[in-house]
Amino acid sequence: MSTDEYTPPKVWTWDKENGGRFANINRPIAGATHDKELPVGKHPLQLYSLATPNGQKVTIMLEELLALGHSGAEYDAWLIKIGDGDQFGSGFVGVNPNSKIPALLDRSGPKPIRVFESGAILVHLAEKFGAFLPTEPAARAECMSWLFWQMGSAPYLGGGFGHFYAYAPFKMEYPINRFSMEVKRQLDVLDRRLAESAYLAGDEYTIADMAVWPWYGGLVKGALYGDSATFLAVHEYKHVLRWAEAIGARPAVQRGRMVNRVQGDPASQLRERHDASDFDTRTQDKLGG
């Protein structure tokens, strides 16, 4: 292990040239960098997002609601290209002052309601449509506990392990070891829970599964951070793998993963979604090809 020491300065200053894949969009201040209004489509629900794990949570939820027959869950999904800084446009900042995807504008009532943070959007939609969130107190508490578990745990997976393993300008042993240990502990937490129940909240598929699956299901299925699934020996977590396979086989999940996707096989991408028929009528223009 390298013993080279870093001595923090007395006062930290921002180094714009600090490297890393996302250095060009990271900054220590909030607010808009440019004026840009958001587009508005024909549906009451307007989603501004990208198919990262956090973005997938909401499109999966919307597609699951539509699959249940909730026609009011029809939505327009507009692409926010975070690499280009779209999240710092004035319109987006007006919906999410934190400048992170996803952001939802619910225009179904007399006054538009902004909802930001993926977990808040899931709860908003679950309560709005009365679906995927149990109403019995103990079951609701279990669901909400796993939902908030994901909110607290995933930053260690993404911003911790994922950043240092895949995106940092050079490999560093200490942070990779530290966050690998934590991610494996989290996988063990999930595996123990899923050994005793079909889904995270119990026998019922809920927003807890929709929140956790894009991160941890993606990890064990090899969809995150290159060869990290092999590096972390995810084959050890058999119950997580069973759960990940079952959820990944759901048609609504498969559709939700496609929305606002800009990477991978072009056949898996639907850059914007404005109607259910868009899944069947994708063209190379829509895919950016």
C-alpha positions in Angstrom: 0.0 0.0 0.0 1.3 3.4 -0.9 2.2 5.6 2.1 2.4 8.8 0.2 0.7 11.4 2.4 -1.5 14.2 1.4 -1.5 17.2 3.7 -4.8 19.2 3.4 -4.3 23.0 3.0 -5.6 25.2 5.8 -8.4 26.4 3.4 -9.6 24.2 0.6 -9.8 25.8 -2.9 -11.5 24.4 -6.0 -9.1 22.9 -8.6 -11.0 22.7 -11.9 -8.3 20.5 -13.3 -8.6 17.8 -10.7 -9.3 15.1 -13.3 -11.7 12.2 -13.3 -14.5 11.4 -15.7 -17.0 14.0 -14.4 -14.6 16.8 -13.5 -16.1 19.1 -16.1 -19.5 19.1 -14.5 -18.6 19.2 -10.8 -18.3 22.5 -9.0 -18.7 23.7 -5.4 -21.6 26.1 -6.0 -25.2 25.7 -6.9 -27.6 27.5 -9.2 -28.0 28.0 -12.9 -25.1 28.6 -15.3 -27.3 29.6 -18.3 -30.8 30.4 -19.3 -32.7 27.5 -20.8 -36.4 26.7 -20.5 -37.5 23.2 -20.2 -39.7 21.6 -22.9 -43.3 20.6 -21.9 -45.2 17.8 -23.6 -48.8 16.7 -23.8 -49.0 14.6 -20.6 -49.6 15.8 -17.0 -46.3 14.2 -15.9 -43.2 15.7 -17.3 -39.9 13.9 -16.5 -36.5 15.4 -17.0 -33.9 12.7 -16.7 -31.1 10.3 -17.9 -31.0 6.5 -17.7 -28.5 6.4 -14.8 -29.6 4.1 -12.0 -31.3 7.0 -10.3 -33.1 7.9 -13.5 -34.2 4.3 -14.1 -36.0 4.1 -10.8 -38.7 6.6 -12.0 -39.2 5.4 -15.5 -39.5 1.9 -14.2 -42.1 3.1 -11.8 -44.1 4.9 -14.5 -44.0 1.9 -16.8 -45.2 -0.3 -14.0 -48.0 2.0 -13.2 -49.1 2.1 -16.9 -48.9 -1.7 -17.0 -51.3 -1.8 -14.1 -53.7 0.3 -16.1 -53.2 3.7 -14.5 -53.6 5.8 -17.6 -52.9 9.0 -15.6 -49.3 7.9 -15.4 -48.7 8.6 -19.0 -45.6 10.8 -19.2 -43.2 12.7 -21.4 -39.5 11.9 -20.6 -37.1 14.5 -21.8 -33.4 13.8 -22.1 -31.1 15.7 -19.7 -27.5 15.4 -21.0 -25.6 15.8 -17.8 -22.2 15.6 -19.6 -23.3 18.8 -21.5 -24.4 20.5 -18.3 -28.2 20.5 -19.1 -28.9 20.1 -15.4 -27.5 23.6 -14.8 -30.1 25.3 -17.1 -32.4 27.8 -15.4 -35.5 25.7 -16.2 -34.1 22.5 -14.7 -32.7 24.3 -11.6 -36.2 25.7 -11.2 -37.5 22.1 -10.9 -34.5 20.8 -9.0 -32.4 23.3 -7.2 -29.9 20.5 -6.5 -29.2 20.1 -10.3 -29.4 16.3 -10.3 -31.5 14.0 -12.3 -34.3 12.9 -12.2 -36.7 15.7 -11.8 -40.5 15.5 -12.2 -43.1 18.2 -12.8 -46.6 17.0 -12.0 -49.0 19.3 -13.9 -52.1 17.2 -13.2 -53.5 19.7 -10.7 -54.3 23.5 -10.8 -50.7 24.3 -9.9 -47.7 22.4 -11.1 -45.9 20.4 -8.4 -42.1 19.9 -8.6 -40.7 16.8 -7.1 -36.9 16.1 -7.0 -34.8 13.3 -5.5 -35.7 9.9 -6.9 -37.0 8.5 -3.7 -39.4 11.4 -3.2 -40.6 10.9 -6.8 -41.3 7.3 -6.1 -43.3 8.0 -3.0 -45.2 10.9 -4.7 -46.2 8.6 -7.6 -47.0 5.6 -5.3 -49.3 7.8 -3.1 -50.8 9.5 -6.1 -51.9 6.3 -7.8 -52.2 4.0 -4.7 -49.8 1.4 -6.0 -46.5 -0.2 -5.0 -46.5 1.2 -1.5 -48.3 -0.9 1.2 -50.9 0.7 3.3 -50.8 -1.7 6.3 -48.5 0.1 8.8 -45.9 -2.7 9.3 -45.6 -3.4 5.6 -45.4 0.3 4.8 -42.7 0.8 7.4 -40.7 -2.1 5.9 -41.0 -0.7 2.4 -40.0 2.8 3.5 -37.1 1.5 5.5 -35.6 -0.3 2.5 -36.3 2.7 0.3 -34.3 4.9 2.7 -31.7 2.2 3.0 -31.0 2.7 -0.7 -30.8 6.4 -0.3 -28.2 6.1 2.4 -26.3 3.2 0.9 -26.0 3.8 -2.8 -23.6 6.8 -2.5 -21.1 4.4 -1.1 -21.6 2.2 -4.2 -21.7 5.0 -6.8 -19.8 8.0 -5.4 -17.5 5.8 -3.4 -16.7 2.4 -5.1 -17.8 3.3 -8.6 -15.9 6.6 -8.6 -12.6 5.3 -7.4 -12.8 1.9 -9.2 -13.9 3.3 -12.6 -13.8 7.0 -12.9 -10.9 8.5 -10.8 -7.9 9.7 -12.8 -5.8 7.0 -11.3 -6.2 3.9 -9.2 -5.8 4.3 -5.4 -5.6 1.3 -3.2 -7.0 2.7 0.0 -10.3 4.1 -1.3 -10.9 1.1 -3.5 -10.4 -1.3 -0.7 -12.4 0.8 1.7 -15.5 1.1 -0.6 -15.2 -2.5 -1.9 -15.5 -3.7 1.7 -18.6 -1.5 2.3 -20.3 -2.6 -1.0 -19.8 -6.2 -0.2 -21.2 -5.6 3.3 -24.3 -4.0 1.6 -24.7 -6.9 -0.7 -24.6 -9.2 2.3 -27.3 -7.2 3.9 -29.5 -7.5 0.8 -28.7 -11.2 0.4 -29.7 -12.0 4.0 -32.9 -10.1 3.6 -33.8 -11.8 0.2 -33.1 -15.2 1.7 -36.2 -14.8 3.8 -38.5 -12.9 1.4 -39.2 -12.7 -2.3 -38.8 -8.9 -2.4 -37.3 -6.4 -0.1 -40.5 -5.3 1.7 -41.8 -8.9 1.9 -43.9 -10.9 -0.6 -45.0 -7.8 -2.5 -43.1 -6.0 -5.2 -42.8 -2.3 -4.2 -41.0 1.0 -4.7 -38.2 -0.3 -2.5 -37.3 -2.9 -5.2 -37.6 -0.3 -7.9 -35.2 2.0 -6.0 -32.6 -0.7 -5.1 -32.7 -2.8 -8.3 -31.1 -0.3 -10.8 -28.1 0.0 -8.4 -27.6 -3.4 -6.9 -29.3 -5.4 -9.5 -27.3 -3.6 -12.1 -24.1 -4.3 -10.1 -24.6 -8.1 -9.8 -25.7 -8.3 -13.4 -22.5 -6.7 -14.6 -24.1 -3.5 -15.9 -22.1 -1.1 -13.7 -18.4 -0.2 -13.6 -16.9 -2.5 -16.1 -15.6 -5.8 -14.6 -16.7 -4.8 -11.1 -19.0 -7.8 -10.8 -16.1 -10.1 -11.1 -13.9 -8.0 -8.9 -16.5 -8.0 -6.1 -17.3 -11.8 -6.6 -21.0 -11.1 -6.8 -21.7 -14.8 -7.5 -21.5 -15.2 -3.7 -24.9 -13.4 -3.3 -27.2 -16.0 -4.7 -30.4 -14.5 -3.3 -29.6 -11.0 -4.7 -28.9 -12.7 -8.1 -32.3 -14.5 -8.0 -34.1 -11.2 -7.1 -32.2 -9.3 -9.8 -33.1 -11.8 -12.5 -36.8 -11.8 -11.5 -37.1 -8.1 -11.6 -35.1 -7.7 -14.7 -37.5 -10.1 -16.5 -40.5 -7.8 -15.9 -41.6 -6.1 -19.2 -42.2 -2.8 -17.5 -38.7 -2.8 -16.0 -37.2 -3.6 -19.5 -39.1 -0.7 -20.9 -38.2 1.7 -18.1 -34.5 0.9 -18.5 -34.6 2.0 -22.1 -36.1 5.5 -21.5 -33.5 8.4 -21.7 -30.8 5.8 -22.4 -27.9 7.1 -24.5 -25.3 4.3 -24.1 -25.0 0.7 -25.1 -26.8 -1.1 -27.8 -28.9 1.3 -29.9 -31.7 -1.2 -29.8 -31.8 -0.6 -26.0 -32.2 3.2 -26.3 -35.2 5.4 -26.3 -33.7 8.8 -25.8 -37.1 10.5 -25.3 -40.4 9.0 -24.6 -43.7 10.8 -25.3 -46.1 8.0 -26.0 -46.3 4.3 -25.3 -46.0 3.6 -29.0 -42.5 5.1 -29.0 -41.2 1.7 -27.9 -42.5 0.2 -31.1 -41.7 3.0 -33.5 -38.1 3.9 -32.6 -36.1 5.2 -35.5 -32.5 5.9 -36.0 -33.2 9.6 -35.7 -34.7 9.0 -32.2 -31.8 6.9 -31.3 -29.3 9.5 -32.5 -27.9 7.2 -35.2 
